[in-house]
Amino acid sequence: MSEPPGAAHLDLLKSQVASLEELLEVQGQTVIEQSQRLENTLRELQKEREALRESEERTRSIIETALDAVIGIDVDGIIIEWNPQAEQILGWAREEALGRRVEDLIIPPRLRQDQLRDLQSYLSAGRGSMLKQRVEMTAVHRDGREFPIEISLCPVGSGRKKIFSAFLRDITERKQAEEQLARARDEAVTASRLKSEFLATMSHEVRTPMNGVIGMTELLLTTGLTPEQKEYAETIRGSAEALLNILNDILDFSKIEAGKLVLEPIPFDLRQVVEETAELLAPRARQKGLELIVRYAPEAPWRLIGDPGRIRQVLTNLTGNAIKFTETGHVLIDVECERQTEATAQMRLSVEDTGIGIAEDKFDHVFDKFTQADASTTRKYGGTGLGLAISKRLAELMEGSIGVKSRLGEGTTFWFSIPLPRDRQAPAPPPPEVKRAGLRVLI
Ligand code: ADP
């Protein structure tokens, strides 16, 4: 039998109730706090999901509006993404394509083995011939039509989660344009060659009567002419010679352009070639009161193997120009050896003058065909603008190079440098003989 609750007992109960209430309040508080935290977390998750959805939408719209076909492929080569452009280029709808093997859908059966090898080595190893480059391949449309494509593959992610994005574009039109361009270029090259051949033949044909005119005028000059007739005949001879020079230039240039000019290398004496060229041009220099100086570096070899005719032609052209464009001072032909081995000597022939000079921005142009440094040149000095173009081609044909340095009003130096095999068979030549009667020399 229980005793009636005493005051003490009642107090105890009250205090227990109070602490229970306190406990409940604390726990309630905790529950509220926790639920608030939960709510916050949920809100954040929601936001993240929203952001993810938006980003996915953005990516999708980029993929869907891309001009390239974008195809997602997993490591096993299964298609997991196929955008509208892929549908259009390859003819398969997205639903048909997803889950299929990529090679079955885009590579023609006859080429599958080869192209697949490349593709697979790339897919499995993440490297290979297609890594991060655009590769041209042949693709097949759903209707069986084959066409050229350009494809590039990019890996995304790693391990089993790795996928590949293939960007593929139909390049049929570009290929056609390229082919047309190549055809047009071939036709232009053929036309240019035919033109050069025609020119070469023509100049040859025209040269024969020109030689007749010159020869006959020479004969005419030996007959008893009145001073007036002699003057006319000399003018005819001068004009005919000038015309013949132009014809020779055109003939040479056409021959080079038509690829018909072949070098005829023989053992020769370069020193002799240089001396003969100077001798030939000395009267012209003397007429203008210019000093024509030849300097052949004593240590430079002179028994060499090359085409002396063509070397003389370049040197004559450079020296002729130097005399033509110089009014006072000198023209110096300088020959030196830039470097040599037992077998070959790199010979540099330069022609320096104290003439009108060339503006720096014209340096490259003077080597172009039919180009003169100054429009007034033709009027004042004549010429065709072919000489340097021919010299450049000849220097290149001899595996050498040609160049110029100059200052307007001060003078010009043209040089050309060619490798020439040394003539080891030749007996040691006698020391250079000085027989320059009447020629002014610089020592
Ligand atoms: P051409 O002498 O028949 O005009 P070139 O091809 O030999 O043709 O020369 C092209 C141009 O280069 C010349 O017209 C001239 O303007 C310039 N040129 C060539 N050599 C010299 C030189 N030594 N000094 C100044 N100008 C030169």
Residues whose N, C-alpha, C, O or C-beta is under 5 A from the ligand:
A	BS01	ADP	N321 A322 F325 G355 G357 I358 V366 T371 Q372 A373 D374 T377 G382 G383 T384 G385 L386 G387 L388 A389 T412
